[in-house]
Amino acid sequence: VLVERFESLRRDTAALYAGCYVAELLDALTDRHDPHPRLFDAAQVTLRHLGDPVSRPSRTLRFELACLRE
């Protein structure tokens, strides 16, 4: 079920690639049917802010750190 559209990912190729990276990390570091609510929330926040090219690197780094913590 579609819950939220991340429009910035549709308009900016660099944002799209960063979003794909977030998805790849989630896929590689989590198992199916093993919920990680904090990691999901961190991914949502990250995807919402990837449209800003200035904060994109720091947002991506924050998500990587959230993955390590989880």
Residue pairs with C-beta under 8 A, 6 or more apart in sequence:
4 44
4 48
6 19
6 47
6 48
6 50
6 51
7 51
8 15
8 50
8 51
8 52
9 15
9 16
9 19
9 47
9 50
9 51
10 16
11 51
12 50
12 51
12 53
14 53
14 56
15 50
15 51
15 53
15 56
18 50
18 56
18 59
18 60
19 47
19 50
21 60
22 43
22 46
22 47
22 50
22 60
22 63
25 63
25 64
25 67
26 39
26 43
29 67
29 70
30 36
30 39
36 70
38 66
38 70
39 66
39 67
39 70
42 62
42 63
42 66
42 67
43 63
45 59
46 59
46 60
46 62
46 63
49 55
49 56
49 59
50 56
50 59
50 60
52 59
